[in-house]
């Protein structure tokens, strides 16, 4: 690149954030140069060019400024950060090179622009700082002003990653992102390294005290933290460098968790299909519950689902709120009407805090405040302590609402330089200057008429362009009538353009009025923005009330429409569900089609159910519906049962499927054992364990032995085993009911009559005597010839088993027999080997050593044949 002043300016700005793509504002475009242009062209699919292919072949690519958010979104979604270098003055005002400054750096975890954010999802950034076995953790949501900090163990990081799904993780240089056996803890986040000195706990303490203008942090509940303070300080320091502001949206810092959580993990969330489902997002628990009317409520609902609560008092308070709405359809309808399309006040806080709020963002705040009185009327119209608490928490913002109502116009521009921000009548001086500037058309027409009369030129016209300003145009056929006081300004093919002293005075008057109107309007806008920024704390409180109201209205609506009941929460380990249903399956089948089932676990009598029965009989659905009922109770929701008594749970463990891990290259059996190991090591007497088909990925005896040992381990734990449901096809395990006093056999009911089999989907006492695998194969469309052969073989194998003989697999393996002995192994010896294989039990028919030897013989024989 030639070292022009503009390119030198570009290099200087690029050096401020060398790891970011620099969007360099040039008129109506943001341009990228060099390597940045190559990346932008590839990721954004925009044309790559150069300033001059011969003299300066430096790559160049640009995007229009009015569509920049769409391009930023694509880059951020790919993990890139983008520094925005904005023109700080117009080209007309600049004396020489236009001044440019980086006003913001956009990274995946620091988004505040509404066009880059998902309305219903939080956008977290996390800072991690290790100190021995303890990790300091700080979490921020820049767009809403949420900030948390804490010290946690390495084992607790996985649960935090579920509660706060970060888009970006900050780490000290040289420190790797924490990981567990299946991969990184924050797997979906991009990692950003910072100098380790920025994580010093004492510096973090001082940074927080400055941020909140306090001398001590005791009131925030984080004063006793160690590395967590260092993480919080590094996080704030990083965000200040990106946003070029003091981050006023962060008004306090809270502990990582409020109260006692019920620990959850990605495995349980996926197995219970809380937020994601292989069948699609519409089949998740979130989709079923999300009847929110606002973006704030939708994000709050996701937060509830990610962080179920283990504190009974807090849960009862949540259930009370849900019950208020569940009991009254008119109340739900009125609340929905008051909240429908309520502006996202919470996200406006981040824009205001970053100093990037536009006139439309102020308009969003104004529109939200217009709706607050109706919400207050709803709350104050209820003689209820719950609604009274919400009303008390809703701050009085009437003064600010009145100011914005009086000051802001209805149709607001995107940029503060476009005018039309301030309502007519708010400032009389501004109105005068606007009228003077707006009278330009009338002044032009009056001047044009007077000059036509004075000169006698009927087609004389007064015009304007951005280069020459105002002018008088006379065609060449009329030039002889041109007055002496006309000053030539431009010659065209068929006309001449002139100015006059009067025209210059008119132009100066219009220009002065326009400039003064723009100055006054900009000053009003900045004052209004500062005033709103000073009210961030009250605006945040109002946003929280609206979000809570929306969440519990949605939960109450689901409870009433789906006929759910309020669970009775108890401190002991009882778990009793009467006519429990799977909420998503019931919704898919339609009202009344789902078969409900009961559950009664008593840690002293029935701690564990061993469930047998056919595939497609409903075992997995039953396990999941129990898990979902318990999960729903721990977020403060009603549950899909007729009655429910739920002893509080510290964690739900599930061992159901392994598809995600298999896709990453892990074997089914390994994933199964890894998840089982987590259960055996971490489950407590207060946990709920849901196991589905342990031991499938290995030989029958291996799998049966492991399932047997796991069952005993969960049953015989000192201090009490966890409440456990274990669905299995190992019917041999049902014999454990005689030796394990708190284990009970349960089975899926099947109706069989005249060769017709019907799965009843009912769970009842006792064990299953058959698996009905051939019937399931028939339902799946397996050819009838195969099914007939399977029935024949099944009868033979069952007869051999009944006779006490080991089942034989005859004429199913045809061994390769070479014509000549190889490597000292005779044909007779090989035939004897295959006879031994055929004599073995079905599950041990092909020992690894024999199969390796057989494969080796076959490879050698085939090679010899090819050689012949």
N, C-alpha and C positions, 0 to 999 in steps of 0.2 A: 504494500500500500504506500502511495506517496504520503510524505509527512505533512499533509495539509493541516491547518489548525483544527478542522472538524475531526479528522482522524486521530490527531493527537489527543483530542478531548475524549474520543471513543476509547483509546488505549488507557487513558487515565481512569475512566470509569470502569472499564473491564478489570483493571488491576484491583479495584476495591472488592470485587467478588469474583475471583478468577475461576471458581468452580461452577459458576452459574452461566446460563445462556443470557447474553445481554440483549434486551429489546431496546433499541436506540431510536427515540422518536425523531422523525424527520417529516415535518408537515403532517400529512394525513396518514402516514405509515409508520410502523415500527420496523426498523431495518436490523438485520443481523449480518455480521461479517465473518469471514474466515471459517474456522472450525464450527463456530456457532451456526453459520449459514448452512454448512453441510448437514449438521444434525437437524436443523429446522426443516430443511428441504426433504430429508428422508422421513422424519416423523410426521410432519404436517402435510406432506404431499404438495408442497408449493414449488414454484419455479425457481431454479437456481440460475443466477446470472452473474455479471460482474460489471464494475463501473466502466471499464474499458478493456476489451479482450486483449489488445496489444500492449498498451502501456501499463495497465493495472489489472491483471487477471484474478485479483482477490475475489473469492466467492462472495456473493451477495444474495440475500433472500429477504423479502419483506411481507408483512401482513397489514391489512387496513386497520386503523385504530378503532373504528367503530365495531369491529368484529373480533377484537383481540381476546375476549374472554373464551371464546370457543377454541382458539389456538392454544391459549394458556392451559385450558383443561386437558387437551391432548398431551401436552408436554408433561404436565404434572402427573397425569395418570401413568406415564411411562417412567416416573421417578426422577425427572429432571427438575432443577430449580431455575427460576427465571428472574433476573434483575431488570426492573423497569426504569429506564432512564427517560425522564419526562422533560419537555421543554418548559422552562420556568418563566418564559416571556415569549411574546409573539415575535415573529420575524419583523413586523413593522416597528416594534418598540426597541428591538435590539440595536445596540451600537456596535456593529461588528458581528462576531460569532454569537449565535443564540446560546444563552446559558442553559445547561442541562444538568440535572442532578438525579441520582438514583433515589426514587421516592419509596420503593418497596422491593423486597425480594420475595417472590412467591415460591414456596416449597410445599411438598405434599402435606406436611403436618401443620402449616401455619396459615391456612386459607381463611380469608374473611370475605372475599367477594362472593356475593350470593350466587352468581352465575357459575361458580366453580364448585359449589358445595351441593351435596345431596340433602334436600330439604328435611328428610325424615331420619337422617343418620348424623351422629356426632362425628367430629373430625379431630382425633386426638393426636397429640405429639407427646412422647415420653422421653425423659432423661434417666439414664441408669448410671450408677456409680458404685462399683464394688469395693467393699472393705472387709476382707477376710470372707467369712461365710455369710455376711450380711450385704444386701444390696440397698443402696439409697435409690428411691424412686420418686420422680416428680411427674405429674400428668397435667397437661393443659389442653383446654379447648378454646383456641384463640377467638373464635367467632362468637362465643357466648360469655367469656370471662371466667370459666371454671378453672380452678387451680387446686391441685392436691399434692401432698407430699407425705412420705413415710419411709420407714426402714423395714425391710422384709427379708425372710430367709430365701435361699435359692429355690427351695421347693415351692414357695408361694408365688413365684413369678408366673408360673403357668396359669394360675387362676386370675392373676391381675391382667394377663394378656387377653383373657376372655372378657373381663369386665371393661377393659379400656383397649379396644382393638385399634392400635396405633397405626397411623399412616407413615410416621417417621419416628426414628429412635436415635437419640443423642448418646454417644459413648465417648469416654476419654480415649485419646489416641493410644493405639496398642492394645486396647481391650476388645475382645471379640464379643459379639452378641451372645447372650446366654442361650443354651440349647438343652433340650431333653433328648431322649433316645430317638424320637421320631423326627427331630429337626429343630430349627430355631424356635425360640419361644414366641417372638414377635415375627412370625414368618412372613406376614404380608406387608411389613414396614420396610422402608428404605432406611439404611443406616447412615448417620452423619457423624464424623469424628471431630472432636474439639480438643484443644490442648488440655492436658490433665489439670493444669493450674486453675482452670476455670471452674473446677468441681470442688474446690476447697470448702469444707463445711463452714468455717468461720466467715469466709467471703459470702457464702450463701446466706448465712444469718443476716449479715449486714445488708445484703441486697434486698431481702424480704422486709427488713425494718425500714429501709428507705422507700420501698414500693408502697408500704401501707402507712408511712409516716408515723411510726410508733417507736418506742424505746425498747420494748420487749415483745416477745412473741407468745407469751404465756396464754393470752386470751384466745389465741387461734388453735391451741391444742397441739402445736408442733415444736414447742420450745425444746423439748427433750430429745429431738432427733439428732442423729449423727450424720451419716453419709446422705440421708434424705435431704438435709439442708443444702449440702453441696450440689446435689442433683437439681434442686429447685433454683439455686442461684445460677447455675450454668444454663438452665432452661430460660429463665428470665433474661439473662444477658444475651443469649442467642436470639430470642424473639425481639428484643430492643434493636439489635443490629439489623434485623430483617425489616421491621416495621418503621424504623426511624422515628419512633415515638416512645413516650414513657409508659405505654400500655395502661392507660387509666381504666380499661374495662376490668382489670384484675384488682378487685377491691378487698379480697381476703384470700386466705389459703386454708384449706380444710384437710383433715386426715384422709388417707387413702380410702378408708371405708367408714361409713356411718353406721354405728352399731355393730352387731354381730352378724356377719353374712353366712349364708349357706354356701359353702364352697362348691363351685362348679368347674367344668372343664370343657374343652372342645369336643371330646368324645361323647360326653353326655348330651351336650347341645345338639350334636349331629344325630345321635341315635334316637333322641326324643323328637327330632325335627322341630326344635324350638324356633330357630331363625332360618334354617336352610333345609331343603328337602330334595332328594333326587327326583321326585315327581314334579318339582317346580315350586316357585315361591308362594303360589296360591294355596299350597297344601301344608304350610307351616302353622305352628301355633301362633306366631306373630300375625300372620294374615287373618286368622280366625278372630284374634283379639282386637286388631287394629281398626276400631270404629271411631278413631279420633277425628276431630274436625280441624285441627291446627297442626302445623309443622312442629311447634313446640311440644304439643302433646304426643305426637308420634315419636319424637326423640326420647321423651321421658318414658314412654312405654317400653322402648327398646332397652333403656337403662334398667328398668325394673326386671325385665326378662334376663338381662345379663348378670344381674346381681340380686338373686333371691336372698331373702332375709332369714336369719335364724333366731331373731329376738322376738319372743312371744308378744311383749307389750307393743312393740312397733307394728307387728303383724295384725294384732287386734285393732289397732287404730286404722290401719289400711282397710281392713275388712269392714269396719264401721262406715268408712267413706263409700266403699263399694255398695254396702247395703242401703245407704241413703238413696242412691240412684236406682238400684235394682228394685226397690219397693214402689217407685213412682214413675209410670210412663209419662205423665204430663211434665214432671220435673226434667226427665231426660230430654224430652222434645224441646222444652223451653231453653235448656242449657245448650243443646245442639244449635238452636236458632241463634243464640247470643254469641256462640263461638265460631259459627260457620265462616270459613275464609278469614279468620282473624289474622291480621298481618303478623309476620314473624318478628316480633319485637325483640326477642332474645338475640337473634342473629344481627340485628341492627347495632347491638352493643359493641360487637367486634369492629364494625366499620367505623363507629364513632371513636372508639378507643384508639384505632390506628390512624386517626386524622384523615381518613380517606372517604368520609361520608360525602355523598353527592346530594344535590337538592332533592332527588327522588328518595334518597335514604331518609332525609328529614321528613319528607312527605309520608314515608312508611310509618315513622314514629307518630306523626300527626294523626294518621288514619287509625293507628292502634289506640291512641288516647281517645279518639272519638267513640270507640267501642267500650271503653272502661266503665262509664256510668251505667250502661245496661248490665254489665257483669256485676257491678256493685249492687244494683237494684235487685238482681237475682239472689245474691248472697244475703242481703239485709232483709229480704222478704221472707226468709225461712227462720222460724224460731227453733234453731238447732245449734248446738255448741260447735258442731263441725263447720257449718256454714258461717257461724259467727267468728270462728278462728280464721277462716279464709278472708272474711271481710276485714278483720283487724289487720291481717297481713298485707292487705291491698293498700298501698300508700296513696295519699291525696296528691294527685298530679293535675288537678284542675287548673292551677295557675299556668303551668307549662302548656297544657292543652289549649288554654285560652290564647296564650301568646302565639303558638304555632298556627292556630286557627285564624287569628287576625293577620299574621304576617305572610303566610305562604299561599301562593296561588293554587288553583286546582290542578292544572296541567303543568307539571314541573319538568324542566329540561334535565337531561342526563348530566350536563356539565354546568358548573357555576359561571362559565364565561358566555353562555348562550342567552342569558337574559330571561325575563319572564318568571323570575323566582318569587318576587315580593308582590303580594296582593295590592291592587289599587286601593288607595285610601289609608294604607298603613303609614306612609311617609309623604306628606304634602309636597316637600321639595322634590322628591323622586318623581312624583306625579307630574310636576311642572316640566321637568327635564324630559320626561318620557313624551309629554305632549309636544314639546318643541321638536324633539327628534322625530316623533311620529307625524308631525305636520309637514314633513319634507315633501310628500306627494302634493299636498295642497299648495305649498310654496312654489314647487316646480311648475305646476299648472298655471298659477297666477303669473309667474314671471314669463312663462312661455306666451301667454295671451297678451301681456303688455308689450313684449318685444315684437310680436307679430304686428300689433297695431302701430308700434313706433317705426318699424322698418318697412312695413307694407309687404313682407314676405309671408305668404299664406302657409307654406310648408316648413317654416322654421320650427325646430324642435329643441327642447332642453332634455339632455340625457345624462347618464352616469355609467362609469365603469370603474373597476377597482384600481386600475393603473393611473388614469388621468383625473379621476374624480368627476365633478359636474362640468358640462360643456354645453355650448350652443352649436348646433349643426345646421349649415346652410348648403344647399346643393350648388354645384358650379354654375348652373344656369341663372342663379339669383345673386351671385357674388357681387355684381355691380351695385347692389342695394346695401351692401354691408356698411354699417355706421363706422365712423372713425375711432370710436372708443372700444371697438372689438379688437381683442388681442389674439392673433393666430396661435393655435396650440397644436394642431395635428392636421395633416393633409391626407385625404383618402382618395380613392380612384374617382369618385363622383361627387365628393363633397369636401368641405373644409370645416374644421371645428375650432371654435373660439371660446374665450372667456371674457368676462367683463368685471369691473370692480364690484358691481352689485351681486353678480353671481358668486364671486369669491367670498363676499360678506355672508351671503346666504349659506354657502358651504361651510364656512367657519362656524356659523351659528348652529347648524345641524350637527356638525362634528363635535362641537363643544358640548352640546346637549346630550349627545349619545355617550360621549366619554364620561360625563358627570353622572348620567343615569347608571352606566355600568359600574362606576366607582362606588356609588351609593349602594347599589344592589349587592355588590360583592362584599362591602363592609357589613351590611345587614345579615347576609348569609353567614359570614364568619362569626358574627356575634351570636346568631341563633344556634349555630353548631356548637359554640363554646358553652352556651347556656344548657343545651341538651346534654352535652358531655358532663356537665356538673351534676346532672340528675341521673347518671348511670346507675347508681346504687338503687334508687327508687324504681327506675325502669326495670332493673333486673328482678326486683322483688315482685313487681306487677307481672312480669313474664312468668315467674315461677308459680304464682297463684293460678294464672290462666292455664298453664301446662298441667298442673295437678288436677284442676277442675276437669279438664278435658280427659285425662287418663282415667279417672275414677268414674266419670260419666260413661266412657267406653266400656270399662269393666262391668259396670252395673247393667249396661245395655245387653252385653253378651250373656251375663248371668240370667237376666229375665227372659230373653228370647230363646236361649238354649235350655232353659229349665234346669239350671245349675243350683246347687245349694251351698249355704255357708258352712265351711268346715269347722268342727269343734277342735281347737288346738289344745293339746295337753302336754305336760312336761314329761310324762312317762313315755315308754317306747311302744305304746299301743298303736296299731295301724288297722283301722276297720273301715271298709268301704262297702256300702250297700248299693247294689245295682249301679256299679261304676261303668262308665262308657269311655271309649276313646274319642276325644272331641273332634279330631279332624276326620276320622273314618265315619263317625256318625253324620257329620255334615255332608260327606260325599255320598253316603247311602240314602240320606233323606230321613225325615222324622219318623221314628218308630221302627225302622228297619234294622237298627243295630241291636245285637243281643247283649244285654248288660250282664255283668258278673259280680259276685261278692268276693270280698277278701277279709280275712280276720287273722292278723298276726299278733301273737302275744309272746313277748320275749321269754316268759316263764314256761309256756306250754307249747306254743306253735311259733317258734322263731323262724323256721324255714319251711318253704313249700317246694317239693320236688315235683315238677309238672311234666307228665309224659302225654303223648298223643301224636296223631298224624300231622304231617306237614299240611299247611292250609287249614288246620283245625282252629287256629286262633291263639296259639301259645305266645307268639311274639307280640301280637296285638295286645294280649292281656298284660304282658310285662310292661309294654310301653304305656298303656292307659293307667296302670298303677303309678308309674313314674311321673306321668303328666299330672295326675291328680295331686300328688305330693308336691310337685314343682309349682303348680298353680297356687296351692295354699301358701307357699312360701314367698309369693310375690304380693299377696294380699287379695287374691282373686277367689271368687266362688269356684266350686269344682263340679265336674260332670258326674254327679252321684245323686242318689236319693238321700243318703245320710253319709257323713264322713267324720270319723274321729282320727285325728292325725297327731301322733307324738312327734315333736319337733325333730328334724333331721339335720345333721351337720354337713352331710354330703350325699349326693346320689351317684352311685357308681353303676355304669352300664357296660356290658360286654355283649355286643350284638353283631356288628358287622365290621368289615375291614377294607372296604372298597377304595377309600382314599389312600390308605397306606399301600395297598397292593399296586395302585397306579404309580407310586413312588419307588417301586421295586422291592418292597418287603413282602415276604411270603405270608400267606394267610395264617399259618400256624404260628409264625414268629410274632405277628401282630397280636394274635389272640393271647399268646403267653405273656407278651409285654404288658398288655392291658390287664390281664389277670394278676400279674405280679404287682401292679400298682394297687389293685384292690386288696390283695392279701397283705400288703405292707402298710396301707394307709387307712383302710376301713376301721371304724370304731364301733362301739356298741350302739351309737346313735345314728349310724349310717344306714342307708337303704342300698342293697346290692341286687342288681338285676342281671342274671346270667342267662345267655341263650346259646345252647349247643357248644359247650366247652369240649375241646379235644377232637374236633373234626378233621384237622389237617395232618393227622399222623395215623399210624396203624391202629387197629381196633383196640388191642391190648394196651398200647401206650396211652391212647385217648381215654379209655375206661379207667386206667390206673390214675391218671392225672385228675380226671373228674371226681373220682372217689376221694382222693387225697384232699382236693380243694374243698369238697363238701364237708369233710371231717374238720378241716382247718377253720372254716367259717362257723361251724357248729360249736366246736370245743374251745373257743377262745376264752382265756382267763378274763374275768370281768364281764363276760357276756358277748355273744357274737352279734353281728349286724342282722337286721331284718333282711331276709334273703328270699328271692324267688329264682329258682333254677329250672329252666326248661331244657329237657334233654331227650335224646333218642336212645341213650344207654339204659335200657329197661332193667339191666342188672342192678342199677343203683337203687331201684325201688326197695330192694331187700334191706337197705340201710335204715328204713323206718323201724326195724326190730331192734337196732343197736344204738341209734341216735334218738334220744328221748324227745327232743324238740323239733324233729323233722316229721313232716306229714306229706304223704303222697296225695297228689291231685292229678287229675287227668282231664283231657278234652273229650266230651261226650260225642259218640258216633251212633247213628241209627242205621242198622243193617237189616234189610228185609228182602227176601227173594232176590238176592244178588245185587240189590240196589243199596248204595251207601250214601248217607247224607251226613255231612258234618254239622253238628248242632251248635258249635261255637260256645258251648257251655262248659265251665270249669266246675268239676265236682270231686268229691272224695274218691280215693282209690287210685289204682294204677291202670295204665293202658295195657292191653294184652297183645295188640297188633299196631303196626305203623302205617298200614294202608299205602305203602309206597307205590305199589303197582297201580292202585286206583288214582293216585295223584298223577302218575305218569300218563294214564289214560286221559285225564282232564287236560294235561299239557299237550296232548296231540301225538304221543309216541305211537308209531305204527302198530297195528293190531298183531301182526306176525311176531314182532318183538315182545309184545305183552303176553301172547300165548306161550312163547318160549320161556319167558320169565316166570309165569305161573307154574309151568311144568317143573322148572328148576327149583322154585320155591317149595313145592310139595316134596320133592326129593330131599332137599336139604333139611326141611323140617322133620321128615321121617328119620333121616340119619341122626339128627340131633336127639329125637325122642328115643331112639334105640341106644343112645349113649355112645355112638360112634362119632369120630371127628368128621365133619362134612368134607366130602371129596369133590375136587373139580376135575372131572374126567373128560378127556378128549377136548380140552379147551386150549391147551398149549401144544403146538406141534414143533418139537425141537428140531433144529437143524442137525443132521447127521452127515458128517463128511465121509467120503469113501475110504480115506486113508487116515491112520492115526497122525496127530499133530502134537509136537512138543511132548512126546512120551505119554500122551493120553489116548487110550484105546477107544475104539467105538463102543465096546461093551461098558467101559467105565463111564463114558458120556451118557449112554442109555440109562445106566444105573443112577446117575445124577438127576436126570430128568424124571426118573421114576420116583426119586425121593421128593422132588419138588411137587409132583402130582399127589403124593401121599400126604403132603403137609396140609395143615388147616388153611382155610380160605385166606385168612388175614395174614398168614405167614408163607404164602405160596412162593413168593419170589424174594428170598433173602438178597440183600445188597451184594454180598460176595458172589453168589451164584450168577446173578444177572450181569455183573461185571465180567465174569469169566465167559459167560455165554456170548456177550457182545464182542469180546475179544476174539473168540473162535470164529464168529461170523465174519468179522472184518478181515481176518487172515484168509479165510476160505474164499471170500469174494475177491480179494486181491489176487489170490492164486488163480482163480478162474479167469479173471481178466487177463492175467499174464499168459495163460494158455491160449 
